[in-house]
Amino acid sequence: MGKTPLKDQKDEKKEKAGKAAPTPAANPATAKDSFSWDQYLKETSSTPAPPGCFRQSRVPPSNDFKVGMKLEAHDPRNSTSVCIATVMGMTGVRLRLRLDGSDNSNDFWRLVDSSDIQPIGTCEKNGDMLQPPLGFRMNASSWPMFLLRTLNGAEMAPVTAFKKEPLRPPQNLFKPGMKLEAVDKKNPYLICPATIGDVRGDEVFVMFDGWRGAFDYWCKYDSRDIFPVGWCSLTKHSLQPPGNSGKRGTVGGSRAPTTAPSIQTHLFSP
């Protein structure tokens, strides 16, 4: 992984003011009404990253899950383990999951078309065993009985709720200066406007607009946590506006490209 550009230590300690967790009563259109990608792209003389850069479905899948449903999920802290998980919340086509036997401090988010989730029974069908999550709160010997109690009478997510993960783009087509929407990994319930700051091999450096480096990160170009401009609006997911330190119109000392195509057209163009 490439080295992260130097950040101001004060900025790293700075909290994102005004960012609150979405609630079931929140109106997804609120953020959209207060922030316009079309206007922002013109103001910053920027261009969105083409949809072909992303490992995301051109037409977002439906979210057929319900809060409380059970499924199998890879433990994000130990990807070789498959555990029982419960849907604790939903925003757009994203699920907030909790591994049974863990607590809310380890909740994580997955898309409904993620390969990290699967129907109950998949593990057994493949000849594998469900594992307790890392940091299981009970004695390991109590896991089999805990598993039986957890699944007894529980509502299992139907097979039809799990959607096929989109194909990985054949190569990294991102370029510095391109705009996108990205998950804030320090506050993973949030998706924010961002800019590609650097490209190295199969990795990209995601810079959050207006936050001066405090939340930036490197990730693989096919990460499921980055999305085309307009994705939040399309999936009814709240999009946080840029931070307070101003609109980032330049990257690495050079101004981003000036073309700003229509959002709707851009999302579905090849």
N, C-alpha and C positions, 0 to 999 in steps of 0.2 A: 504494500500500500504506500502511496506517495506521502510525503510529509505535509502536514497541514500548515498552511501559511501562518506566519506569526500573528497572534491576536493580542490586543491590548488587554492586560490582566484585569483592568477595571471593567472592561466590556464583558469579560467572561463572568464576572460576578453580578453583572447587571441583570435584574429580573425582567421578564417580559411583562410590562405593565399592561393591564387591561385585557389579558388573555384569560378567559375563564372556561372551565369545562362545559361542553354542551349539555343541555338538559333535555329531557323528553319534550318539554313544552317549547323549546327554542324553535324559532321559525328559520329554516334553512335559507330563506330568501333574504334575511336581514343583512348578512355579510355581503351578499351579492348586490343589494341595493346601495350599500355604502361604498362598494369598491367596484370599479368598472375596468375590466382587462383592456377593452378597446381604448379607453381614455388613457390608461396607464401606459400601454405600449406606445401610444403617440407621444405622451409626455416624456418618456424615457428614450425615445427613438430606438426601440427594441423590437426584436422579432421572436416569436415563440419557437420552441423546438418542435420540429415536425412530429406528428403522431408515430411515424415509423421508428422513431428513436426509442420508444417506450415498450416495455413488456406489459401492456395493458390492452384490454379488448377495445376495439373501435366503438362497438356498441356495448355499453356497460351491462353486465348481467343483472337479472332481477335478484332481490334479496328475499328469499322465502323462509328465512330463519325466524325464530321467535325467542324472546328472552326466556331463559330457563331450559332451553333445549340442550341435550347432551350430544357430544360428538367426540371423536378422537383427534388429538392434535399433537404435533411434535413439540416437545418442551423447548422453548426458545433458548434456555440456558444449557441444554444438553440435547442437541438436535438428533442424536441417535435413539433417544427414548420417545416412545409414543405413549401418551397419557390420556385419561378421561378429562374432558373440559366441559365447562358450562358457559353458555352464551349469557353474559351479564349485561350487555347493552349493544346497541346498534346505531350507527350513523351512516346514512346512505347505504353503500354496499360494503361497509366495513363492520366487523364484529369485534366487540370487546370480550375477550375470553379469560376465564380463570381456570387453572388446572385444579381439579378436585383434590383436596388434601393440601392445597397451598392457601395463600391469603391474598387480599386485594393489593398488596404491595408488589405483587408479581403479575398483575393483569397485563395482557398484551393484546395487540390488534392484528387482525388478519382480514384480507379480502375474501368475499364469498367464493371467489374462483382461485383461491390459494391452494397449492399442492401440499401445504402443511396441515390441512384439515381433511378429515375423511369420516364416513359414516361409522357408527358403532358396529363392531363385528368385523371390520376390515382387517384389523390386526390379527385376530384369530383365524380368519380365512386364509391369511398369508402365512400361517404357521408361526406367528410371532406372539409375544406376550405383552400385555399392557404393563407399564412400569409406573411406580409412584413418582411424583414430580421431585425434582431436586429440592431438598429441604423439606421433605415430607414431615408433617408436624407430629406424626405418631410413630410408634415403633414399627420398623420394617416388617416384622412378623405379623403385624395386624393388617397388612395391605390387602390380602385376599378377602378377608371379611369386610373390610372397608369398601372394597370394590363391589361386592355383592350388595351391600346396603345402599351404596350410591346409585346403582343401576336399577334396583328394585322399584318398580312403579314409576320410573323417570320417563319423561317425554324425550324420545330419541329424534334427532333431526332426520327428516326423510332423505333418502338417497337423492331425490330430485333437487334438493336444496343446494347440493354441491355441484359447482360448475367447473368445467374444464379450464385449466390454467392456460392463458394465451402463450403462443410460441415465443421463444427468446429471439430478439432481433439478431440477425447473423453477424453484425459488427457494431462497434461503437460509432454512431453517427453524430454524437453531440459535438458542439463547438462552443468555445468560450463566448459568453455574451447572450446565449439563448435563454429565454425565459421558460419557466415551468412552474408547477405546483408540487410541493414536497412536504412530506411528514416531518414535523419537528420531533426529532428523536428524544429530546429532553422532555417534551410534552406531547407524547405520541397521539393524543386525541385531536391534535391540531394539524391542519394543513395550511401552508402559507405560500405566498408568492416568493419565488426564488430565481436565482440566476446561476448558470453554469460558469464557475469561476476558472476552472482549469480542467484539462483532459489529459490523462496519462494511461496509456494502454487500454485496459478494459474498465478503468475507473473514471469517475467524474467527481469534481469538487462542487458541492451544492452550497451556495451562499444565499442566506435569507435576506431579502431586501429590507434595508432599514435597520438591521440589528448589528452591524459593524463587527461581524465575526464571532459573536458570542455563541451562536448556535449552529455554525457551519460544520459540514462533515464530508468525508469522502465516502463513496459507495460504488458498487458495481453499476455499470451502465444499464443492466437489466434488472435493477432493484424494483421490487413491487411497491416501494415507498415513494416513488416519483411518478408524476402524472403530467399529461399535456395540459396546456392552458385551456381552461373551460371545463375541466373534468369535474370539479366540485359542483359547478352549476348544473352540469348534466346529471350528476348522481344525487343531487339535493344534499350535498355535504357542505357544511359551513366552511367558508374560506376566510382566514384571518387577513386583515389588511396589512400592508407593509409596516415596519416599525417606525418609530418616531424620529430616527436620525436622518430622514430624508430619502428621496427616491434615488435608487442607484441606477444611473444612466450609463456609467462607464465601468468597464471591467479590465483590470490589468493595465490601466492607463489609456486604453483605446475605447472609443465609443462603439456601442453595439450596433449591428446592422439596423437600417432605418425602415425596412419593410414591416408593416403591421397588418397582415391579412385579417379578414373577418373571422371571428372566433368560431362561429358555427361551421363555416366553410372549411376552416383549417382543421377542425377536429375530424372531419370525415373525408378529407382529401387523401389520396394515396401517399 
